[in-house]
Amino acid sequence: MAASSPIRLSAQQACVRFGRLEALGPIDLQVQAGECVVLLGPSGCGKSTLLAALAGLQGVASGSVQADTADGADVPGVVFQEPNLMNWATTEDNVALPLALSGVEKAERLGRAQAALARVGLANFASAYPRTLSGGMRMRAALARALVNDPSALLLDEPFAAIDELGRRALDDLVLEAKRDRQLAVLFVTHSVDEAVYLADRILVLSPRPGRIIAEIVVPAVPRDPAFLTSAAFAEAAAAARRVLSAQRVAA
């Protein structure tokens, strides 16, 4: 990631409140093109709330959040904890939905949906219905749907938590591939320290509610391959993250 890479996702002194409850902030955050930032922290600390604010699904009480996209017209791709596919529609039609809502003509949107499915390894399942797909395949379809609009940023909220370890690693690799090939800015929420270290250029650890950034862990820029999982660099970054999380539990 070049030092001059544009900022795609940002928050400046952003705070979110639900009534009198202070849920998040103040948060200052920047995610550059070609960078993956992972959010770690206890349940209820505001990780998902921050993603929702950046996606335009949650307002902020003060401060600001912004998703600056490449052409100023598109919006971040979002993948939630559940794939949220329409059970009555084919995989292809599910992936093409954002294009249909944008008024893209049928031939173009289906062609782009097929290309997105091919990128996530589902080219042969375009006509399948979600009920016939495994959990991992449904998440692949959700990822394809998030990418079909060629966004400049990707927001992922614990998308692979229910997937087995091998399937989860394969999905993580798809995220890393999309980040690299498209220079995406990626903000990823997880409770898994190992997944955070595998994916991240930087890990941000949030405090209990109201969520604030209390630590930043920079992960070495080395290839993400099986050897990385057993390397000293991986172990050191994971240990640093666990120390911060453990300190929060002791303080609580």
VEXDREN-2710 file (C-alpha; in Angstrom, 1 decimal):
% VEXDREN-2710
k/r/px/py/pz
1/MET/0.0/0.0/0.0
2/ALA/1.5/3.3/-1.1
3/ALA/1.8/6.1/1.4
4/SER/-0.1/8.3/-1.1
5/SER/-3.1/6.0/-1.5
6/PRO/-6.4/7.8/-1.2
7/ILE/-8.5/7.6/1.9
8/ARG/-11.7/5.7/1.1
9/LEU/-13.2/5.4/4.6
10/SER/-13.0/7.9/7.4
11/ALA/-14.5/8.9/10.7
12/GLN/-13.7/12.2/12.5
13/GLN/-14.6/12.4/16.2
14/ALA/-17.7/10.2/15.3
15/CYS/-20.1/9.4/18.2
16/VAL/-23.2/7.3/18.1
17/ARG/-25.9/7.4/20.8
18/PHE/-29.1/5.5/21.3
19/GLY/-31.2/7.8/23.5
20/ARG/-29.0/8.5/26.5
21/LEU/-26.8/5.5/25.8
22/GLU/-23.4/6.4/24.5
23/ALA/-22.7/3.5/22.1
24/LEU/-19.6/4.6/20.2
25/GLY/-16.9/7.2/20.2
26/PRO/-15.4/9.5/19.7
27/ILE/-13.7/7.6/16.9
28/ASP/-11.1/8.8/14.5
29/LEU/-10.4/6.4/11.6
30/GLN/-8.9/6.3/8.1
31/VAL/-8.7/3.4/5.7
32/GLN/-6.8/3.8/2.5
33/ALA/-7.3/2.2/-0.8
34/GLY/-5.5/-1.2/-0.8
35/GLU/-5.6/-1.5/3.0
36/CYS/-7.5/-3.8/5.3
37/VAL/-8.3/-2.6/8.8
38/VAL/-9.8/-5.1/11.2
39/LEU/-11.8/-4.1/14.3
40/LEU/-11.5/-6.2/17.4
41/GLY/-13.2/-5.7/20.7
42/PRO/-15.8/-7.1/23.1
43/SER/-19.4/-7.7/22.1
44/GLY/-21.4/-4.5/22.3
45/CYS/-18.4/-2.1/21.9
46/GLY/-19.7/-0.6/18.7
47/LYS/-17.9/-2.4/15.9
48/SER/-21.0/-3.2/13.9
49/THR/-22.4/0.3/14.7
50/LEU/-19.3/1.9/13.2
51/LEU/-19.7/-0.2/10.0
52/ALA/-23.4/0.7/9.8
53/ALA/-22.5/4.4/10.1
54/LEU/-20.0/4.2/7.3
55/ALA/-22.5/2.3/5.2
56/GLY/-25.0/5.1/5.7
57/LEU/-27.3/2.8/7.7
58/GLN/-26.8/4.6/11.0
59/GLY/-26.6/8.3/11.8
60/VAL/-24.0/9.8/14.1
61/ALA/-24.8/12.1/17.0
62/SER/-21.7/14.2/16.5
63/GLY/-18.6/14.2/14.4
64/SER/-18.7/12.7/10.9
65/VAL/-18.2/9.6/8.8
66/GLN/-17.5/9.4/5.1
67/ALA/-17.1/6.8/2.4
68/ASP/-15.1/8.5/-0.3
69/THR/-15.4/6.3/-3.4
70/ALA/-13.4/6.4/-6.6
71/ASP/-15.9/8.2/-8.8
72/GLY/-18.0/9.8/-6.1
73/ALA/-21.1/7.8/-7.3
74/ASP/-20.8/4.3/-5.9
75/VAL/-21.3/3.1/-2.3
76/PRO/-19.3/0.6/-0.2
77/GLY/-20.1/-3.0/-0.6
78/VAL/-21.4/-4.5/2.6
79/VAL/-21.5/-8.1/3.8
80/PHE/-23.4/-8.8/7.0
81/GLN/-23.2/-11.7/9.5
82/GLU/-26.0/-13.4/7.5
83/PRO/-25.9/-13.7/3.7
84/ASN/-29.5/-12.3/3.5
85/LEU/-30.2/-13.9/0.1
86/MET/-33.7/-14.0/-1.4
87/ASN/-34.7/-17.6/-1.2
88/TRP/-37.1/-17.3/-4.2
89/ALA/-34.4/-16.0/-6.5
90/THR/-31.5/-17.7/-8.2
91/THR/-27.9/-17.1/-7.0
92/GLU/-27.4/-15.0/-10.2
93/ASP/-30.4/-12.8/-9.5
94/ASN/-29.4/-12.3/-5.9
95/VAL/-26.0/-11.1/-7.0
96/ALA/-27.5/-8.9/-9.7
97/LEU/-29.9/-7.2/-7.2
98/PRO/-27.8/-4.0/-6.6
99/LEU/-27.6/-3.5/-10.3
100/ALA/-31.3/-4.1/-10.8
101/LEU/-32.0/-1.5/-8.1
102/SER/-29.7/0.9/-9.9
103/GLY/-31.6/0.5/-13.2
104/VAL/-28.9/-1.4/-15.1
105/GLU/-30.3/-3.3/-18.1
106/LYS/-30.9/-7.0/-17.7
107/ALA/-28.3/-8.3/-20.1
108/GLU/-25.5/-6.1/-18.5
109/ARG/-26.5/-6.9/-14.9
110/LEU/-26.6/-10.6/-15.6
111/GLY/-23.3/-10.5/-17.3
112/ARG/-21.7/-8.7/-14.4
113/ALA/-23.3/-11.0/-11.9
114/GLN/-21.9/-14.0/-13.7
115/ALA/-18.4/-12.4/-13.7
116/ALA/-18.8/-11.8/-9.9
117/LEU/-19.8/-15.3/-9.3
118/ALA/-16.9/-16.6/-11.3
119/ARG/-14.5/-14.5/-9.1
120/VAL/-15.8/-16.2/-5.9
121/GLY/-15.8/-19.7/-7.4
122/LEU/-19.6/-20.0/-8.0
123/ALA/-19.7/-19.9/-11.8
124/ASN/-21.5/-23.2/-12.0
125/PHE/-24.1/-22.3/-9.4
126/ALA/-25.7/-19.2/-11.1
127/SER/-29.0/-21.0/-11.6
128/ALA/-29.1/-22.6/-8.1
129/TYR/-31.3/-21.4/-5.3
130/PRO/-29.9/-20.4/-1.9
131/ARG/-31.5/-23.4/-0.1
132/THR/-29.4/-25.7/-2.2
133/LEU/-26.1/-24.0/-1.3
134/SER/-23.9/-24.7/1.7
135/GLY/-23.3/-22.0/4.3
136/GLY/-19.9/-21.2/2.8
137/MET/-21.4/-21.0/-0.7
138/ARG/-24.1/-18.6/0.5
139/MET/-21.5/-16.3/1.9
140/ARG/-19.6/-16.5/-1.3
141/ALA/-22.7/-15.3/-3.1
142/ALA/-23.1/-12.5/-0.6
143/LEU/-19.5/-11.4/-1.2
144/ALA/-20.1/-11.5/-5.0
145/ARG/-23.2/-9.3/-4.5
146/ALA/-21.1/-6.8/-2.5
147/LEU/-18.5/-6.7/-5.3
148/VAL/-20.8/-6.7/-8.3
149/ASN/-21.0/-2.8/-8.3
150/ASP/-17.2/-2.5/-8.4
151/PRO/-17.1/-0.6/-5.1
152/SER/-14.0/1.2/-3.9
153/ALA/-14.6/0.1/-0.3
154/LEU/-15.8/-3.1/1.4
155/LEU/-17.4/-3.3/4.8
156/LEU/-17.7/-6.8/6.4
157/ASP/-19.4/-7.5/9.7
158/GLU/-18.3/-10.9/11.0
159/PRO/-19.4/-12.5/7.8
160/PHE/-17.6/-15.8/8.1
161/ALA/-18.1/-16.6/11.8
162/ALA/-20.3/-19.6/11.2
163/ILE/-18.1/-21.2/8.6
164/ASP/-15.7/-24.0/9.3
165/GLU/-12.0/-23.2/9.5
166/LEU/-11.0/-24.3/6.0
167/GLY/-14.0/-22.6/4.4
168/ARG/-13.4/-19.5/6.5
169/ARG/-9.7/-19.3/5.4
170/ALA/-10.8/-19.6/1.7
171/LEU/-13.3/-16.8/2.1
172/ASP/-10.7/-14.6/3.9
173/ASP/-8.4/-15.3/0.9
174/LEU/-11.2/-14.0/-1.5
175/VAL/-11.3/-10.8/0.5
176/LEU/-7.5/-10.4/0.4
177/GLU/-7.6/-11.1/-3.4
178/ALA/-10.3/-8.5/-4.0
179/LYS/-8.4/-5.9/-1.8
180/ARG/-5.2/-6.5/-3.8
181/ASP/-6.7/-6.7/-7.3
182/ARG/-9.1/-3.8/-6.9
183/GLN/-7.2/-1.7/-4.4
184/LEU/-10.2/-1.8/-2.1
185/ALA/-10.3/-0.2/1.3
186/VAL/-11.6/-3.0/3.6
187/LEU/-13.0/-2.6/7.1
188/PHE/-13.6/-6.0/8.7
189/VAL/-15.2/-6.8/12.0
190/THR/-14.3/-10.1/13.7
191/HIS/-14.0/-11.7/17.2
192/SER/-11.3/-14.0/16.0
193/VAL/-7.8/-12.8/16.7
194/ASP/-6.3/-15.3/14.3
195/GLU/-8.6/-14.1/11.5
196/ALA/-7.8/-10.5/12.3
197/VAL/-4.0/-11.1/12.1
198/TYR/-4.4/-13.0/8.8
199/LEU/-6.4/-10.3/7.1
200/ALA/-5.2/-7.0/8.6
201/ASP/-2.7/-4.5/7.6
202/ARG/-3.7/-2.8/10.9
203/ILE/-5.8/-4.1/13.8
204/LEU/-7.8/-1.5/15.9
205/VAL/-8.9/-2.7/19.3
206/LEU/-12.0/-1.0/20.7
207/SER/-12.8/-0.6/24.4
208/PRO/-16.1/-1.7/26.0
209/ARG/-19.1/0.7/25.4
210/PRO/-18.8/3.4/24.5
211/GLY/-16.4/2.0/22.0
212/ARG/-13.1/3.9/21.5
213/ILE/-9.9/2.9/19.8
214/ILE/-7.5/1.9/22.6
215/ALA/-4.8/0.2/20.6
216/GLU/-3.4/-0.1/17.0
217/ILE/-1.4/-3.2/16.0
218/VAL/0.4/-3.1/12.7
219/VAL/0.8/-6.5/11.1
220/PRO/3.9/-7.0/9.0
221/ALA/3.4/-6.7/5.2
222/VAL/4.3/-10.3/4.3
223/PRO/2.5/-12.8/2.0
224/ARG/-0.7/-14.2/3.5
225/ASP/-0.1/-17.9/3.0
226/PRO/0.0/-21.1/5.1
227/ALA/3.6/-20.3/6.2
228/PHE/2.4/-17.0/7.6
229/LEU/0.1/-18.8/10.1
230/THR/3.1/-20.5/11.8
231/SER/5.5/-17.5/11.5
232/ALA/6.9/-15.5/14.3
233/ALA/5.3/-12.3/12.8
234/PHE/1.9/-13.9/13.1
235/ALA/2.5/-15.1/16.7
236/GLU/3.7/-11.7/17.8
237/ALA/0.8/-9.8/16.3
238/ALA/-1.7/-12.3/17.7
239/ALA/-0.1/-12.1/21.2
240/ALA/-0.2/-8.3/21.1
241/ALA/-3.9/-8.3/20.3
242/ARG/-4.6/-10.8/23.0
243/ARG/-2.7/-8.8/25.6
244/VAL/-4.9/-5.8/24.9
245/LEU/-8.1/-7.8/25.0
246/SER/-7.1/-9.6/28.2
247/ALA/-6.2/-6.3/29.9
248/GLN/-9.8/-5.1/29.1
249/ARG/-11.2/-8.2/30.8
250/VAL/-9.1/-7.7/33.9
251/ALA/-10.1/-4.0/34.1
252/ALA/-13.8/-5.0/33.8
END
